[in-house]
Amino acid sequence: MAAAGTLQRRPAEPVISESERDDVTDTWGDIARVGVVGCGQMGAGIAEVCARAGLDVKVAETTGEALEFGRTRLFNSLSKAAERGKISEEERDATQARLSFTTDLGEFADRDLVIEAVVENEQVKTEIFQVLDQVVTRRDAILASNTSSIPLVKLAVATSRPDQVIGVHFFNPAPVQKLVELIPALTTSEGTISRAQALVEKILGKHAIRAQDRSGFVVNALLIPYLLSAIRMFESGMASREDIDNGMELGCAHPMGPLKLSDLIGLDTVASVAYSMYEEYKEPLYAAPPLLQRMVDAGRLGRKSGSGFYTYD
Ligand SMILES: NC(=O)c1ccc[n+]([C@@H]2O[C@H](COP(=O)([O-])OP(=O)(O)OC[C@H]3O[C@@H](n4cnc5c(N)ncnc54)[C@H](O)[C@@H]3O)[C@@H](O)[C@H]2O)c1
């Protein structure tokens, strides 16, 4: 595959060397105020990760109702972390105190870093980057996207600072998953990459890998064809949903079968990522099966809507 071949030619070493890491120690230290756009599954998780790391985090949503829903999701997650002993009650309270919420992106003027995590829709994301470009006053602020598949360069050129735009792709649930993919656009400066990597690794404590700006990056380029194959298998009637999931859980030691995982990710997100990847490569393995689109049309989006391949409380 072209993307995999190109990735293999990249140097295997991390984006910044040990000596460069020392040089940027002072640079990431200036990222103290973070904005997160969108407080769905990913935005809430990313905001939690940043606030738990000691950063001041402001979260934006479209409506007061969506904001309240997201805030409840985030605070419940923190309470669960405290109940399970992962953080103390003092840490939970201090983390909550570092979080603020708004429906006005104008309040992001003083942010050092903004991470966009709204629906996987190029037009919606592009408009947000245009607004962020207008409102964020610090010229070297990093404007990052959590997109799973939309070309970063398209978001970068929508701004007057394409060198400051980068993909910072967390995994679900963000407070638990260790990986973050860093995706520089063709326009992204080395300084932005270094600052983003240092922040992800040193402040947030995640493991960063670097991918080229090709739809799906590393993980989804491998994962999405697998999920689509499982949906095709279910659609064809070859096996039940339980047998497909048990097959991969008990036969391959996957912690979650592909249909359960699709429900966790969100079927709208799986479909959107598949469309972007098909658009990019025109490979049949990225084509979304009809059942997936019908389920999205029916509002069966997985866990977040209460039903998908399975039903949820
Ligand atoms: N779900 C996953 O497993 C996963 C994993 C990695 C990355 N991602 C990516 O993260 C992004 C978000 O995915 P998600 O699963 O959190 O989706 P989601 O549907 O749970 O949340 C999206 C949120 O964005 C909000 N939103 C929409 N337009 C907005 C706007 N203009 N301003 C502010 N908020 C707005 C919505 O109200 C919603 O709360 C997508 O780009 C997706 O591809 C998802």
The ligand as a Gaussian input file, in Angstrom:
#p B3LYP/6-31G(d) Opt

LIG

0 1
 N      -14.687000       7.999000      18.947000
 C      -13.437000       7.592000      18.857000
 O      -13.115000       6.454000      19.215000
 C      -12.390000       8.547000      18.343000
 C      -11.045000       8.222000      18.564000
 C      -10.063000       9.114000      18.124000
 C      -10.428000      10.284000      17.463000
 N      -11.749000      10.545000      17.253000
 C      -12.089000      11.808000      16.580000
 O      -12.458000      12.748000      17.586000
 C      -13.434000      13.656000      17.050000
 C      -14.655000      13.640000      17.943000
 O      -15.155000      12.327000      18.007000
 P      -16.109000      11.888000      19.215000
 O      -16.133000      10.399000      19.207000
 O      -15.762000      12.624000      20.451000
 O      -17.521000      12.419000      18.676000
 P      -18.832000      12.784000      19.538000
 O      -19.959000      12.712000      18.595000
 O      -18.882000      11.989000      20.793000
 O      -18.572000      14.310000      19.986000
 C      -18.507000      15.377000      19.081000
 C      -18.889000      16.622000      19.862000
 O      -18.589000      17.769000      19.067000
 C      -19.573000      18.734000      19.373000
 N      -19.572000      19.760000      18.329000
 C      -20.028000      19.664000      17.064000
 N      -19.840000      20.853000      16.414000
 C      -19.248000      21.689000      17.314000
 C      -18.814000      23.042000      17.262000
 N      -18.960000      23.751000      16.132000
 N      -18.268000      23.604000      18.377000
 C      -18.128000      22.886000      19.505000
 N      -18.535000      21.574000      19.618000
 C      -19.082000      21.002000      18.530000
 C      -20.867000      17.920000      19.458000
 O      -21.870000      18.637000      20.172000
 C      -20.389000      16.680000      20.209000
 O      -20.526000      16.816000      21.605000
 C      -13.679000      13.216000      15.609000
 O      -12.846000      13.957000      14.763000
 C      -13.250000      11.755000      15.626000
 O      -12.842000      11.293000      14.356000
 C      -12.736000       9.711000      17.690000

